[in-house]
Amino acid sequence: MPQLALFPLNTVLFPGGLLPLRIFETRYVDMVGRCTRGQEPFGVVLVENGSDTDRQVATAPIGTSARIVDFQTLEDGLLGILCHGERRFRIHARSQLADGLNCAEVEWLDEAGRICVPERLQPLVPLLREALGQLKTIGRFMAPDYEDACWVGYRIAELLPLDQKLMQRLLESDDPVARLELLAPLLDLRAGEGRD
C-alpha cells in the first residue's frame, strides 16, 4: 500500500481544491522539503479529536492527497505553501516518525466516472461560475469543469461556510449527484421542488 505523510488540519480538502498553509512546525517544514524534493504528495486529514498541533491526534479515516504547487516566504518569516488536492484515500495503518510526523498506509479511493450535472441541479452552475470568477488563483491552478457533477459539488462545498462534519461527509460520499442534492438546499435551490 502507498504511504503518505499526514497533515492533520481543522479543515477538509477536496480533490481539485486549493489550500494555502502557513508552515511553522519543524516536522512540517521537513515534510514540505521532502515532498518538494521528491515531488511527492502528502495527506490532508480532518482532526476529529485534539488539535492540529498535537503529536497524537485522532483524524477522520478518509482524506485527500495534496501536492505543493507554489510556495513563498510570508511577511512574518514563515513558509507559505499552496496545495492542490488530488485523490481521496482511506487510512489503513498509522505510524509516527521520531520527529512526531504522522504517516499512514493508505488505499486510494476511486471517483465515480464523469457524470454531467443533472438538469434539475443546473441552477447551481451559474452561481458557481460567478463565485469562482472572483477568485484570482482559479485560472492559474485550477481547470474548471462546470459540466462534471463531481467537480461542481466539490467547488460549491469549498465556498460555503459549512460545518466540518458535513464537509467530511461530502468528501466521503461516492455519489456526485447525491453530494449536489445535499448542497442545493443550502443555496435555496431545491431544483424546483415546492416552487410556483
Biotite code that builds the C-alpha atoms (Angstrom):
import biotite.structure as struc

atoms = struc.array([
    struc.Atom([0.000, 0.000, 0.000], chain_id="A", res_id=1, res_name="MET", atom_name="CA", element="C"),
    struc.Atom([1.181, 3.554, -0.646], chain_id="A", res_id=2, res_name="PRO", atom_name="CA", element="C"),
    struc.Atom([2.421, 5.505, 2.353], chain_id="A", res_id=3, res_name="GLN", atom_name="CA", element="C"),
    struc.Atom([1.700, 9.188, 2.907], chain_id="A", res_id=4, res_name="LEU", atom_name="CA", element="C"),
    struc.Atom([2.891, 11.746, 5.413], chain_id="A", res_id=5, res_name="ALA", atom_name="CA", element="C"),
    struc.Atom([-0.223, 13.129, 7.099], chain_id="A", res_id=6, res_name="LEU", atom_name="CA", element="C"),
    struc.Atom([-1.046, 16.750, 7.812], chain_id="A", res_id=7, res_name="PHE", atom_name="CA", element="C"),
    struc.Atom([-3.997, 16.755, 10.264], chain_id="A", res_id=8, res_name="PRO", atom_name="CA", element="C"),
    struc.Atom([-5.945, 20.012, 9.991], chain_id="A", res_id=9, res_name="LEU", atom_name="CA", element="C"),
    struc.Atom([-9.180, 21.556, 11.200], chain_id="A", res_id=10, res_name="ASN", atom_name="CA", element="C"),
    struc.Atom([-10.367, 21.700, 7.603], chain_id="A", res_id=11, res_name="THR", atom_name="CA", element="C"),
    struc.Atom([-11.289, 19.401, 4.723], chain_id="A", res_id=12, res_name="VAL", atom_name="CA", element="C"),
    struc.Atom([-9.507, 19.445, 1.359], chain_id="A", res_id=13, res_name="LEU", atom_name="CA", element="C"),
    struc.Atom([-11.426, 18.212, -1.684], chain_id="A", res_id=14, res_name="PHE", atom_name="CA", element="C"),
    struc.Atom([-9.890, 16.771, -4.860], chain_id="A", res_id=15, res_name="PRO", atom_name="CA", element="C"),
    struc.Atom([-9.206, 19.631, -7.256], chain_id="A", res_id=16, res_name="GLY", atom_name="CA", element="C"),
    struc.Atom([-9.311, 22.194, -4.459], chain_id="A", res_id=17, res_name="GLY", atom_name="CA", element="C"),
    struc.Atom([-6.687, 24.697, -3.348], chain_id="A", res_id=18, res_name="LEU", atom_name="CA", element="C"),
    struc.Atom([-5.418, 25.024, 0.218], chain_id="A", res_id=19, res_name="LEU", atom_name="CA", element="C"),
    struc.Atom([-2.993, 27.726, 1.421], chain_id="A", res_id=20, res_name="PRO", atom_name="CA", element="C"),
    struc.Atom([-0.983, 26.772, 4.525], chain_id="A", res_id=21, res_name="LEU", atom_name="CA", element="C"),
    struc.Atom([1.422, 28.541, 6.889], chain_id="A", res_id=22, res_name="ARG", atom_name="CA", element="C"),
    struc.Atom([4.143, 26.123, 7.929], chain_id="A", res_id=23, res_name="ILE", atom_name="CA", element="C"),
    struc.Atom([5.886, 26.716, 11.245], chain_id="A", res_id=24, res_name="PHE", atom_name="CA", element="C"),
    struc.Atom([6.403, 23.345, 12.988], chain_id="A", res_id=25, res_name="GLU", atom_name="CA", element="C"),
    struc.Atom([9.760, 21.699, 12.273], chain_id="A", res_id=26, res_name="THR", atom_name="CA", element="C"),
    struc.Atom([8.162, 18.348, 11.397], chain_id="A", res_id=27, res_name="ARG", atom_name="CA", element="C"),
    struc.Atom([6.078, 20.001, 8.675], chain_id="A", res_id=28, res_name="TYR", atom_name="CA", element="C"),
    struc.Atom([8.896, 22.192, 7.376], chain_id="A", res_id=29, res_name="VAL", atom_name="CA", element="C"),
    struc.Atom([10.908, 18.972, 6.933], chain_id="A", res_id=30, res_name="ASP", atom_name="CA", element="C"),
    struc.Atom([7.906, 17.228, 5.335], chain_id="A", res_id=31, res_name="MET", atom_name="CA", element="C"),
    struc.Atom([7.454, 20.077, 2.837], chain_id="A", res_id=32, res_name="VAL", atom_name="CA", element="C"),
    struc.Atom([11.158, 19.836, 1.948], chain_id="A", res_id=33, res_name="GLY", atom_name="CA", element="C"),
    struc.Atom([10.916, 16.082, 1.357], chain_id="A", res_id=34, res_name="ARG", atom_name="CA", element="C"),
    struc.Atom([7.710, 16.377, -0.662], chain_id="A", res_id=35, res_name="CYS", atom_name="CA", element="C"),
    struc.Atom([9.155, 19.185, -2.790], chain_id="A", res_id=36, res_name="THR", atom_name="CA", element="C"),
    struc.Atom([12.433, 17.388, -3.500], chain_id="A", res_id=37, res_name="ARG", atom_name="CA", element="C"),
    struc.Atom([10.719, 14.080, -4.261], chain_id="A", res_id=38, res_name="GLY", atom_name="CA", element="C"),
    struc.Atom([7.717, 15.682, -5.985], chain_id="A", res_id=39, res_name="GLN", atom_name="CA", element="C"),
    struc.Atom([5.529, 13.631, -3.661], chain_id="A", res_id=40, res_name="GLU", atom_name="CA", element="C"),
    struc.Atom([2.099, 14.402, -2.208], chain_id="A", res_id=41, res_name="PRO", atom_name="CA", element="C"),
    struc.Atom([1.142, 14.367, 1.447], chain_id="A", res_id=42, res_name="PHE", atom_name="CA", element="C"),
    struc.Atom([-2.239, 13.613, 3.009], chain_id="A", res_id=43, res_name="GLY", atom_name="CA", element="C"),
    struc.Atom([-4.620, 16.199, 4.454], chain_id="A", res_id=44, res_name="VAL", atom_name="CA", element="C"),
    struc.Atom([-6.988, 14.718, 7.050], chain_id="A", res_id=45, res_name="VAL", atom_name="CA", element="C"),
    struc.Atom([-9.598, 16.331, 9.281], chain_id="A", res_id=46, res_name="LEU", atom_name="CA", element="C"),
    struc.Atom([-8.836, 16.425, 13.013], chain_id="A", res_id=47, res_name="VAL", atom_name="CA", element="C"),
    struc.Atom([-11.687, 14.736, 14.881], chain_id="A", res_id=48, res_name="GLU", atom_name="CA", element="C"),
    struc.Atom([-10.296, 14.921, 18.400], chain_id="A", res_id=49, res_name="ASN", atom_name="CA", element="C"),
    struc.Atom([-7.486, 17.105, 19.660], chain_id="A", res_id=50, res_name="GLY", atom_name="CA", element="C"),
    struc.Atom([-5.580, 19.903, 17.979], chain_id="A", res_id=51, res_name="SER", atom_name="CA", element="C"),
    struc.Atom([-3.698, 20.026, 14.699], chain_id="A", res_id=52, res_name="ASP", atom_name="CA", element="C"),
    struc.Atom([-0.541, 20.814, 16.690], chain_id="A", res_id=53, res_name="THR", atom_name="CA", element="C"),
    struc.Atom([-0.799, 17.698, 18.904], chain_id="A", res_id=54, res_name="ASP", atom_name="CA", element="C"),
    struc.Atom([1.651, 14.881, 18.277], chain_id="A", res_id=55, res_name="ARG", atom_name="CA", element="C"),
    struc.Atom([-1.089, 12.311, 18.943], chain_id="A", res_id=56, res_name="GLN", atom_name="CA", element="C"),
    struc.Atom([-4.306, 13.266, 17.181], chain_id="A", res_id=57, res_name="VAL", atom_name="CA", element="C"),
    struc.Atom([-7.457, 11.434, 16.104], chain_id="A", res_id=58, res_name="ALA", atom_name="CA", element="C"),
    struc.Atom([-8.395, 12.068, 12.484], chain_id="A", res_id=59, res_name="THR", atom_name="CA", element="C"),
    struc.Atom([-11.101, 11.154, 10.030], chain_id="A", res_id=60, res_name="ALA", atom_name="CA", element="C"),
    struc.Atom([-10.446, 7.876, 8.197], chain_id="A", res_id=61, res_name="PRO", atom_name="CA", element="C"),
    struc.Atom([-10.686, 9.455, 4.734], chain_id="A", res_id=62, res_name="ILE", atom_name="CA", element="C"),
    struc.Atom([-8.614, 12.368, 3.453], chain_id="A", res_id=63, res_name="GLY", atom_name="CA", element="C"),
    struc.Atom([-7.205, 13.874, 0.266], chain_id="A", res_id=64, res_name="THR", atom_name="CA", element="C"),
    struc.Atom([-3.674, 13.822, -1.057], chain_id="A", res_id=65, res_name="SER", atom_name="CA", element="C"),
    struc.Atom([-2.191, 17.267, -1.628], chain_id="A", res_id=66, res_name="ALA", atom_name="CA", element="C"),
    struc.Atom([0.593, 18.402, -3.912], chain_id="A", res_id=67, res_name="ARG", atom_name="CA", element="C"),
    struc.Atom([2.540, 21.622, -3.355], chain_id="A", res_id=68, res_name="ILE", atom_name="CA", element="C"),
    struc.Atom([2.082, 23.917, -6.359], chain_id="A", res_id=69, res_name="VAL", atom_name="CA", element="C"),
    struc.Atom([3.547, 27.168, -5.010], chain_id="A", res_id=70, res_name="ASP", atom_name="CA", element="C"),
    struc.Atom([5.492, 28.446, -2.009], chain_id="A", res_id=71, res_name="PHE", atom_name="CA", element="C"),
    struc.Atom([6.797, 31.715, -0.643], chain_id="A", res_id=72, res_name="GLN", atom_name="CA", element="C"),
    struc.Atom([8.236, 33.305, 2.466], chain_id="A", res_id=73, res_name="THR", atom_name="CA", element="C"),
    struc.Atom([5.446, 35.186, 4.222], chain_id="A", res_id=74, res_name="LEU", atom_name="CA", element="C"),
    struc.Atom([5.727, 38.635, 5.796], chain_id="A", res_id=75, res_name="GLU", atom_name="CA", element="C"),
    struc.Atom([6.073, 37.069, 9.249], chain_id="A", res_id=76, res_name="ASP", atom_name="CA", element="C"),
    struc.Atom([9.009, 34.982, 8.009], chain_id="A", res_id=77, res_name="GLY", atom_name="CA", element="C"),
    struc.Atom([7.092, 31.704, 7.950], chain_id="A", res_id=78, res_name="LEU", atom_name="CA", element="C"),
    struc.Atom([6.881, 29.392, 4.967], chain_id="A", res_id=79, res_name="LEU", atom_name="CA", element="C"),
    struc.Atom([3.664, 29.717, 2.980], chain_id="A", res_id=80, res_name="GLY", atom_name="CA", element="C"),
    struc.Atom([2.621, 26.956, 0.592], chain_id="A", res_id=81, res_name="ILE", atom_name="CA", element="C"),
    struc.Atom([-0.296, 26.489, -1.767], chain_id="A", res_id=82, res_name="LEU", atom_name="CA", element="C"),
    struc.Atom([-1.504, 22.906, -2.154], chain_id="A", res_id=83, res_name="CYS", atom_name="CA", element="C"),
    struc.Atom([-3.700, 21.323, -4.799], chain_id="A", res_id=84, res_name="HIS", atom_name="CA", element="C"),
    struc.Atom([-5.986, 18.446, -3.753], chain_id="A", res_id=85, res_name="GLY", atom_name="CA", element="C"),
    struc.Atom([-5.556, 15.325, -5.854], chain_id="A", res_id=86, res_name="GLU", atom_name="CA", element="C"),
    struc.Atom([-7.056, 11.984, -4.751], chain_id="A", res_id=87, res_name="ARG", atom_name="CA", element="C"),
    struc.Atom([-9.174, 10.700, -1.885], chain_id="A", res_id=88, res_name="ARG", atom_name="CA", element="C"),
    struc.Atom([-7.703, 7.970, 0.277], chain_id="A", res_id=89, res_name="PHE", atom_name="CA", element="C"),
    struc.Atom([-8.682, 5.743, 3.196], chain_id="A", res_id=90, res_name="ARG", atom_name="CA", element="C"),
    struc.Atom([-6.230, 5.226, 6.066], chain_id="A", res_id=91, res_name="ILE", atom_name="CA", element="C"),
    struc.Atom([-5.427, 1.586, 6.859], chain_id="A", res_id=92, res_name="HIS", atom_name="CA", element="C"),
    struc.Atom([-2.452, 1.725, 9.231], chain_id="A", res_id=93, res_name="ALA", atom_name="CA", element="C"),
    struc.Atom([-0.788, 4.594, 11.072], chain_id="A", res_id=94, res_name="ARG", atom_name="CA", element="C"),
    struc.Atom([2.757, 5.220, 12.255], chain_id="A", res_id=95, res_name="SER", atom_name="CA", element="C"),
    struc.Atom([4.745, 8.140, 13.614], chain_id="A", res_id=96, res_name="GLN", atom_name="CA", element="C"),
    struc.Atom([8.275, 9.267, 12.852], chain_id="A", res_id=97, res_name="LEU", atom_name="CA", element="C"),
    struc.Atom([10.713, 10.294, 15.592], chain_id="A", res_id=98, res_name="ALA", atom_name="CA", element="C"),
    struc.Atom([10.018, 13.982, 14.906], chain_id="A", res_id=99, res_name="ASP", atom_name="CA", element="C"),
    struc.Atom([6.288, 13.461, 15.526], chain_id="A", res_id=100, res_name="GLY", atom_name="CA", element="C"),
    struc.Atom([5.213, 13.422, 11.872], chain_id="A", res_id=101, res_name="LEU", atom_name="CA", element="C"),
    struc.Atom([2.202, 11.163, 11.409], chain_id="A", res_id=102, res_name="ASN", atom_name="CA", element="C"),
    struc.Atom([2.233, 8.769, 8.455], chain_id="A", res_id=103, res_name="CYS", atom_name="CA", element="C"),
    struc.Atom([-0.213, 6.220, 7.121], chain_id="A", res_id=104, res_name="ALA", atom_name="CA", element="C"),
    struc.Atom([-0.576, 3.331, 4.733], chain_id="A", res_id=105, res_name="GLU", atom_name="CA", element="C"),
    struc.Atom([-3.480, 4.314, 2.505], chain_id="A", res_id=106, res_name="VAL", atom_name="CA", element="C"),
    struc.Atom([-5.837, 2.908, -0.090], chain_id="A", res_id=107, res_name="GLU", atom_name="CA", element="C"),
    struc.Atom([-6.710, 5.203, -2.990], chain_id="A", res_id=108, res_name="TRP", atom_name="CA", element="C"),
    struc.Atom([-10.443, 5.699, -3.474], chain_id="A", res_id=109, res_name="LEU", atom_name="CA", element="C"),
    struc.Atom([-11.822, 5.865, -6.996], chain_id="A", res_id=110, res_name="ASP", atom_name="CA", element="C"),
    struc.Atom([-14.080, 8.704, -8.046], chain_id="A", res_id=111, res_name="GLU", atom_name="CA", element="C"),
    struc.Atom([-17.280, 7.934, -9.911], chain_id="A", res_id=112, res_name="ALA", atom_name="CA", element="C"),
    struc.Atom([-16.951, 8.182, -13.668], chain_id="A", res_id=113, res_name="GLY", atom_name="CA", element="C"),
    struc.Atom([-17.666, 11.604, -15.133], chain_id="A", res_id=114, res_name="ARG", atom_name="CA", element="C"),
    struc.Atom([-21.350, 12.415, -14.572], chain_id="A", res_id=115, res_name="ILE", atom_name="CA", element="C"),
    struc.Atom([-22.992, 15.521, -16.009], chain_id="A", res_id=116, res_name="CYS", atom_name="CA", element="C"),
    struc.Atom([-24.806, 17.897, -13.670], chain_id="A", res_id=117, res_name="VAL", atom_name="CA", element="C"),
    struc.Atom([-28.496, 16.860, -13.875], chain_id="A", res_id=118, res_name="PRO", atom_name="CA", element="C"),
    struc.Atom([-30.917, 19.359, -15.395], chain_id="A", res_id=119, res_name="GLU", atom_name="CA", element="C"),
    struc.Atom([-32.724, 19.878, -12.086], chain_id="A", res_id=120, res_name="ARG", atom_name="CA", element="C"),
    struc.Atom([-29.438, 21.000, -10.492], chain_id="A", res_id=121, res_name="LEU", atom_name="CA", element="C"),
    struc.Atom([-28.228, 23.205, -13.354], chain_id="A", res_id=122, res_name="GLN", atom_name="CA", element="C"),
    struc.Atom([-29.091, 26.437, -11.451], chain_id="A", res_id=123, res_name="PRO", atom_name="CA", element="C"),
    struc.Atom([-26.054, 25.696, -9.270], chain_id="A", res_id=124, res_name="LEU", atom_name="CA", element="C"),
    struc.Atom([-23.658, 26.120, -12.186], chain_id="A", res_id=125, res_name="VAL", atom_name="CA", element="C"),
    struc.Atom([-24.028, 29.872, -12.904], chain_id="A", res_id=126, res_name="PRO", atom_name="CA", element="C"),
    struc.Atom([-23.771, 30.596, -9.168], chain_id="A", res_id=127, res_name="LEU", atom_name="CA", element="C"),
    struc.Atom([-20.513, 28.669, -9.032], chain_id="A", res_id=128, res_name="LEU", atom_name="CA", element="C"),
    struc.Atom([-19.174, 30.359, -12.186], chain_id="A", res_id=129, res_name="ARG", atom_name="CA", element="C"),
    struc.Atom([-19.851, 33.778, -10.682], chain_id="A", res_id=130, res_name="GLU", atom_name="CA", element="C"),
    struc.Atom([-18.224, 32.915, -7.354], chain_id="A", res_id=131, res_name="ALA", atom_name="CA", element="C"),
    struc.Atom([-15.107, 31.367, -8.887], chain_id="A", res_id=132, res_name="LEU", atom_name="CA", element="C"),
    struc.Atom([-14.792, 34.237, -11.358], chain_id="A", res_id=133, res_name="GLY", atom_name="CA", element="C"),
    struc.Atom([-13.962, 36.484, -8.407], chain_id="A", res_id=134, res_name="GLN", atom_name="CA", element="C"),
    struc.Atom([-11.014, 34.351, -7.274], chain_id="A", res_id=135, res_name="LEU", atom_name="CA", element="C"),
    struc.Atom([-7.596, 35.289, -8.648], chain_id="A", res_id=136, res_name="LYS", atom_name="CA", element="C"),
    struc.Atom([-5.981, 31.860, -8.228], chain_id="A", res_id=137, res_name="THR", atom_name="CA", element="C"),
    struc.Atom([-8.595, 29.913, -10.178], chain_id="A", res_id=138, res_name="ILE", atom_name="CA", element="C"),
    struc.Atom([-7.100, 30.391, -13.624], chain_id="A", res_id=139, res_name="GLY", atom_name="CA", element="C"),
    struc.Atom([-3.564, 29.538, -12.654], chain_id="A", res_id=140, res_name="ARG", atom_name="CA", element="C"),
    struc.Atom([-4.039, 26.426, -10.547], chain_id="A", res_id=141, res_name="PHE", atom_name="CA", element="C"),
    struc.Atom([-7.488, 25.050, -11.349], chain_id="A", res_id=142, res_name="MET", atom_name="CA", element="C"),
    struc.Atom([-9.010, 23.669, -14.536], chain_id="A", res_id=143, res_name="ALA", atom_name="CA", element="C"),
    struc.Atom([-12.771, 24.370, -14.378], chain_id="A", res_id=144, res_name="PRO", atom_name="CA", element="C"),
    struc.Atom([-15.210, 21.654, -15.462], chain_id="A", res_id=145, res_name="ASP", atom_name="CA", element="C"),
    struc.Atom([-18.692, 23.074, -14.985], chain_id="A", res_id=146, res_name="TYR", atom_name="CA", element="C"),
    struc.Atom([-20.356, 20.066, -16.609], chain_id="A", res_id=147, res_name="GLU", atom_name="CA", element="C"),
    struc.Atom([-18.936, 17.494, -14.182], chain_id="A", res_id=148, res_name="ASP", atom_name="CA", element="C"),
    struc.Atom([-21.160, 16.912, -11.142], chain_id="A", res_id=149, res_name="ALA", atom_name="CA", element="C"),
    struc.Atom([-18.197, 15.810, -9.017], chain_id="A", res_id=150, res_name="CYS", atom_name="CA", element="C"),
    struc.Atom([-16.114, 18.918, -9.764], chain_id="A", res_id=151, res_name="TRP", atom_name="CA", element="C"),
    struc.Atom([-19.083, 21.270, -9.298], chain_id="A", res_id=152, res_name="VAL", atom_name="CA", element="C"),
    struc.Atom([-20.057, 19.655, -5.986], chain_id="A", res_id=153, res_name="GLY", atom_name="CA", element="C"),
    struc.Atom([-16.561, 19.866, -4.540], chain_id="A", res_id=154, res_name="TYR", atom_name="CA", element="C"),
    struc.Atom([-16.178, 23.516, -5.532], chain_id="A", res_id=155, res_name="ARG", atom_name="CA", element="C"),
    struc.Atom([-19.548, 24.531, -4.062], chain_id="A", res_id=156, res_name="ILE", atom_name="CA", element="C"),
    struc.Atom([-18.729, 22.708, -0.819], chain_id="A", res_id=157, res_name="ALA", atom_name="CA", element="C"),
    struc.Atom([-15.449, 24.661, -0.573], chain_id="A", res_id=158, res_name="GLU", atom_name="CA", element="C"),
    struc.Atom([-17.162, 28.011, -0.999], chain_id="A", res_id=159, res_name="LEU", atom_name="CA", element="C"),
    struc.Atom([-19.965, 27.554, 1.527], chain_id="A", res_id=160, res_name="LEU", atom_name="CA", element="C"),
    struc.Atom([-19.412, 28.148, 5.262], chain_id="A", res_id=161, res_name="PRO", atom_name="CA", element="C"),
    struc.Atom([-20.165, 24.546, 6.193], chain_id="A", res_id=162, res_name="LEU", atom_name="CA", element="C"),
    struc.Atom([-19.642, 22.645, 9.420], chain_id="A", res_id=163, res_name="ASP", atom_name="CA", element="C"),
    struc.Atom([-16.513, 20.475, 9.208], chain_id="A", res_id=164, res_name="GLN", atom_name="CA", element="C"),
    struc.Atom([-18.501, 17.293, 9.907], chain_id="A", res_id=165, res_name="LYS", atom_name="CA", element="C"),
    struc.Atom([-20.708, 17.996, 6.898], chain_id="A", res_id=166, res_name="LEU", atom_name="CA", element="C"),
    struc.Atom([-17.625, 18.774, 4.799], chain_id="A", res_id=167, res_name="MET", atom_name="CA", element="C"),
    struc.Atom([-16.174, 15.401, 5.771], chain_id="A", res_id=168, res_name="GLN", atom_name="CA", element="C"),
    struc.Atom([-19.465, 13.678, 4.941], chain_id="A", res_id=169, res_name="ARG", atom_name="CA", element="C"),
    struc.Atom([-19.403, 15.309, 1.495], chain_id="A", res_id=170, res_name="LEU", atom_name="CA", element="C"),
    struc.Atom([-15.800, 14.179, 0.977], chain_id="A", res_id=171, res_name="LEU", atom_name="CA", element="C"),
    struc.Atom([-16.659, 10.610, 1.930], chain_id="A", res_id=172, res_name="GLU", atom_name="CA", element="C"),
    struc.Atom([-19.675, 10.435, -0.400], chain_id="A", res_id=173, res_name="SER", atom_name="CA", element="C"),
    struc.Atom([-19.065, 8.344, -3.521], chain_id="A", res_id=174, res_name="ASP", atom_name="CA", element="C"),
    struc.Atom([-22.107, 9.776, -5.344], chain_id="A", res_id=175, res_name="ASP", atom_name="CA", element="C"),
    struc.Atom([-21.525, 13.180, -7.007], chain_id="A", res_id=176, res_name="PRO", atom_name="CA", element="C"),
    struc.Atom([-25.236, 13.768, -7.669], chain_id="A", res_id=177, res_name="VAL", atom_name="CA", element="C"),
    struc.Atom([-26.152, 12.952, -4.053], chain_id="A", res_id=178, res_name="ALA", atom_name="CA", element="C"),
    struc.Atom([-23.461, 15.452, -2.999], chain_id="A", res_id=179, res_name="ARG", atom_name="CA", element="C"),
    struc.Atom([-25.124, 18.156, -5.145], chain_id="A", res_id=180, res_name="LEU", atom_name="CA", element="C"),
    struc.Atom([-28.544, 17.226, -3.745], chain_id="A", res_id=181, res_name="GLU", atom_name="CA", element="C"),
    struc.Atom([-27.216, 17.849, -0.237], chain_id="A", res_id=182, res_name="LEU", atom_name="CA", element="C"),
    struc.Atom([-25.762, 21.220, -1.229], chain_id="A", res_id=183, res_name="LEU", atom_name="CA", element="C"),
    struc.Atom([-28.665, 22.592, -3.293], chain_id="A", res_id=184, res_name="ALA", atom_name="CA", element="C"),
    struc.Atom([-30.994, 23.337, -0.331], chain_id="A", res_id=185, res_name="PRO", atom_name="CA", element="C"),
    struc.Atom([-28.186, 25.249, 1.377], chain_id="A", res_id=186, res_name="LEU", atom_name="CA", element="C"),
    struc.Atom([-28.226, 27.654, -1.573], chain_id="A", res_id=187, res_name="LEU", atom_name="CA", element="C"),
    struc.Atom([-32.038, 27.783, -1.520], chain_id="A", res_id=188, res_name="ASP", atom_name="CA", element="C"),
    struc.Atom([-32.092, 25.863, -4.791], chain_id="A", res_id=189, res_name="LEU", atom_name="CA", element="C"),
    struc.Atom([-34.344, 22.903, -4.391], chain_id="A", res_id=190, res_name="ARG", atom_name="CA", element="C"),
    struc.Atom([-34.358, 22.099, -8.069], chain_id="A", res_id=191, res_name="ALA", atom_name="CA", element="C"),
    struc.Atom([-37.889, 23.400, -8.486], chain_id="A", res_id=192, res_name="GLY", atom_name="CA", element="C"),
    struc.Atom([-39.435, 21.375, -5.666], chain_id="A", res_id=193, res_name="GLU", atom_name="CA", element="C"),
    struc.Atom([-42.225, 23.238, -3.925], chain_id="A", res_id=194, res_name="GLY", atom_name="CA", element="C"),
    struc.Atom([-41.871, 26.323, -6.100], chain_id="A", res_id=195, res_name="ARG", atom_name="CA", element="C"),
    struc.Atom([-44.620, 28.038, -8.079], chain_id="A", res_id=196, res_name="ASP", atom_name="CA", element="C"),
])
